[in-house]
């Protein structure tokens, strides 16, 4: 059932994507493989570069070392099976998205029941930038790892939770959100154990699973950074490459605030204005979710996702894509949809799906910059 709901949203996305644009050469396939997709495919097929990359003037450029290995390894598996470099990344994203949807459904069902879980899956597919889940991007795989980690935390499978968090960290840097959620979940678990009337029941096996999970989650991303440093022969190489290629650095939200202030005061373009408005809507949804007192690890995970997306400088038109994995933002809407009567929920859901799929199609068809 959750896969069916998600496939409906993806089918609508593809139909809307096919409808937008009037350039015969810019096919739906090409648009789904645009921008960062090329980087992932090159890393998967050619491997990582040996060091820094410079232009003819000696200026440092971004290169494949900025892209973590999780998604390229999945693409490489499909390449090994004989699929072309045009098909492999989309198959990888599709498979990862389907796994993510099942895990998100199970998590939602465990939290608030079946109707909520189905609404949560639908809301994910209807997000304005959910088109990225159908593209050659790493968000689908990241969501699969993150949702798997959260579900394992919920079921107190600590080693699995840590390994999934490690997978998330090796797919996107924002995987640290899953690590922080794991710490929150462990604190809640240990506090509950120590408050038991008959005392805690923690044997050696439990402690080993906890320790193993925490260790895996904690070392995954630093190990990749260390490997890049060793490969390039320079400390902080990953950060230098990321900054040079994508102007992405932590600035405590100064860049985002400046963008919002300028755009809301004097902006006149559809993309910047709509991006600013949707960022504010996302913040409002985060506040609404927090006041509803959701499961603390889910809230912690979402807060870190939002903080890293908005607290980092970089392309403003990528912000909404970076917010797609922040599942807690969907909780207030999913609860409202699951509780509403069908005559109210259906037209609202349909309207939201059409707008969300059109917005994503517009951003990879008409908008001329990377998402």
N, C-alpha and C positions, 0 to 999 in steps of 0.2 A: 504493500500500500504506500509507504513513504517513497519508494522508488518511482511508483506510478505518478504520485503528486509532483515529484521533482522533474520527471521526464515531461510532464505537461508544461511546466514552466520553461524547460529547455526547448521544447518544440515551438512554443510561442516566441521565444527569443530568436530562434533561427528564422522563423517566418518573418518577424519584424526586421531582422537583419537583412534578409533577402529583399524586403520591400524598400529599405532605405538605400540611398545612393543611386546614381545614374551613370556611373563609370563602368562599362563592361569589363574593363581590365582589372578592376578592384573587386574581385569575387568575394563571396562569403568566406571561402576557404582562406584566401589571402588575408582577410581582415582578422580572422581567428588566429592567424599566425603572425600578426604584426608586432612591432616594437620589441619588447624583451623576449618574445618567443625565439627570435633568431639567436640571441645570446645563449639561451638554454640548449638549443639544438647544436650550436657550435661546441659548447662544452661537452655535450653528450657524445658527439661524433668525433671530435678532434682532441678532446682532453683540455686540461688547463694550460695556459701559457706558462713559460718558464720564469717570467719576471715581469717587471714594469713594461708598459707600452708608452711610447712617446710619439708625438707628431714630428713633422719635418723641422719644426722650430725648437724641438727639445722640450716641449710642454707635456707634462704627464697627462695621460688619457686613462679613461676607465677601460677595464678589460674583463675577461671571463672569470678572473679570480674573485670578483665581487659577488658572484652567484654561488650560493651554497650547493653542496653536491646532491642533496636529496632528490630533487626533481630531475636533474640530468641523469642520475643513475637509473631512475624509472624509465626515462626515455630510452636510455641505452639498452635496457632490457627488451623493449619493443623493437629497437633496431636490430638487436641480436636475433630476434625471432623472424626477421626478414622484412619488417615493415619499412617503408621509405621514411626519410626525414621530414616529409610533409604529413605523413599519417601518424607516425609514432607519438609526437607530442600531444596530439588531440586524443588519441586512444589512452595515453597515460593520464591526461587530465580527466577524461570521462570515467575511467575506472576509479581513480582516486575520489572523484566527486560522488560516485555511487556508494563507495565505502563510507565516505564522510556522512552522507545523508542517512544511511542506516544507523550509524553510531549516534548522530544527532537525534534521530527519532527515538532511539533507546534511552538516551539521556533525558530527553524531554518527557518521555512516558514515565520514566522513573521519578521525575520531579513533580509533574502536574497532571499526568494521565494521557490517554491516547489522543483525545481531541486536541489538546494543547500541542502534543508532539507533532501531529500532522500539520497544524497551523504553523508551527515553528519551521518545519521543512518548507512549507509554501512561502513563508515570509523570506526565507533565505533565497529562494529562487526568484522572488519578485523584487529583490533589492535593486536600486537604480544602477549599481555597477556589478550585478551578479553575472553579467556577460563574461567576466573574467573566469568564472567557473567552467566556461565552455571554450576557453582559449588555451594557447600553449603557455600558460603561466603556472606558477607554483602554488597559487592559493588553494586549489582543490586538494593537493597532497597535504599542505599544511593543515587544512581543516580536518582531514582524516586523522592525522596524528594528534591534533589538539583535542578533537572530540573523543578519540580513543583514550587519551590521557585523562580527560575529565570523567568519562564513564568509568574507567578503572579506579579513579579516586573515589567515586561514588560507591563503588562496590568493594573498596578497601583492598584492591589488588595492587599493592604499592610498587612492586617490581615492574609490572606491566605499565603502570602509570608513569614511572620514571623513564622507561625505555621509549614510550610514546612521546614523552616530553623531549627526550633527546632527539628523536626523529624530527619533531617540530623545529627544534633549534638548528638542525642540520638542513632544514628546508627553507626557513626564513628566520632572520635575526629576532623577529618578534616572538619566536618560540620561547623566549624568556618569560613570556606571560604564562605559559603552561607550567614552567618551573616555579614561579611565584604562587600559582594556584595550588601546586602540589605541596608547597610549604604550608599554606593556609589549611589545606585539607588535613595534613598531618598534625598540625597544632590542634585542630578541632578533635581529631581522633584520639590523640594522646590525652587531651584534657578530659574527654569523656571517659577514657579508660581509668584515669586516676581518680575520677569521681564516683566510680562504681562502688556500691555498698560493700561488695565482697572483695574489693581491691582489683587492681589491674591484672589482666590475664595476657601478658605479653611474653611468649616463649622466645627462644633463640631464633627460630625460623622466622617469626614475625619481624624481629629486629634486623635480621639479615636481609629480608625483603625490603624493609624500609631503607636501610643503609645502601643497598644496591640500587634502589630506585633513585634515591637522592644523588648518589655518586654519578650515575649515568646522566641524569638531567643536568647536573652541575658542570660536568667536564666537556660535554659534547661541543658546544660552541667555542669555548676557549681553545680546545684542541684544534679545531679548524683554523682559528686565527693564528695559532702557533705554527701550524703547518704552512700557512701562507707566508708568514714571516720567514720561516726556514727556506722555503722555495725561492722567495725573492731575495733573501739576504738582508732584510731591513726590518727593524722593529716597527710595529704599527702599520705594516704594509696594506692590510685589508682596508683600514680606515682611510689611508691615503688614496687608494684606488677608488673607493666608494665616493669620496669627496670630489676627486678629480673628474669622475665620469658622470656623477648624478647630483653633485652639490648637496649631498645628504649628510648632515651632521646635527647632533643634539644642540638645540639652542633654547631649551625651556619654553618653547612655544612662541618665541618672539616673531619668527617669520610668519607663523599662522595668524597671530594676532594682527600683525601689520597688514597681511592680506585681507583679513576680515574687515578691518577698519577702513582701508582704502576702498575696497569693493562695495561695502554697504553704504559708504559715504558718497562715492562718485563713480562706481563701476557702471558700465553700460553694455557689457557683453553677456550673452546668455550663459556661456559656460562658467565664467568667474562668478556671476551673480547666483546662478543656481547652485554652484559648488558651495558658496558661502552660506546660502540658506540651508542646504542639506547638512552642512557641518553643524550649524546651530540646532537643527532638528535632531541630529545624532546626540548632541550634548544634552538636549532636553530629554531624549529617550533614556540616556544613561542616568540622569537624575531621577526620572520616574521609576526606572528599574530599581535603583538604590533604595528609594523610599518604600518600595514594595517588599524589601528585605528578601532578596533571592538567596539561593544557596551560596554561601560566602566564597567558595573557590571559583564559582562561575562569575561572580561579581568581580573578584580580584583579577581573574583572567581578562575580563572585558575592560576593566579600568586600565590595565597595563597596555592592552591593544590600542585603546583610544589615546592614552598618554604618549605612546611611541609614535603614533600616526600624526598627532597634532603638535607634539613637542619637538619634532625633528624638522629642520629646514629642508627645503627641496621643492619639487614641482607641486604647486597647489592642485593641479589637475590630477594628481595621483592620490590625493587624500581619501577620496571616497572609496577607491579600490582598496586602500590599506585598512579601511574600516569594515570591509565585508566580513572578515572572520570574527568580529566582536559580537558573539552570539547573544550576549546579555542585552544588547540594544533591541533585539527582536522580541524579547520576553513580554514587554507591555502590549505590543501589537498582537502577538500570538495569543496572549490571554484574552484580549478583547475579541478577537475573531472567534476563538473557541467557545466563548460564552454568548456571542450574539446569535440572534435568530437567523435562519438561512436567508430570509428575504432581505435582511440587512447585510449579512456577512458576504453573500455571493456578489452583489454589485460592487461593494467596496473592494473585495479581493480582486475582482476582475479589473476594476479601474487601476488599482495599485500595480497589478501585473502588467497591464498595457503600458502604463507610464514607466515603470522600472525597466522593462525590456526595450522600450523605445529610447530611453535615456542612454542605456548602455550601447545600443546600436548607433546612436548619434555620436557618441564619444569615440568610437573606433571607425566611423565612416566619414563624418563631416569634420570633426575636430582634427586638426593636423599635427597634434603633438602627442607625445607618449602618454599613456594612462598609467 
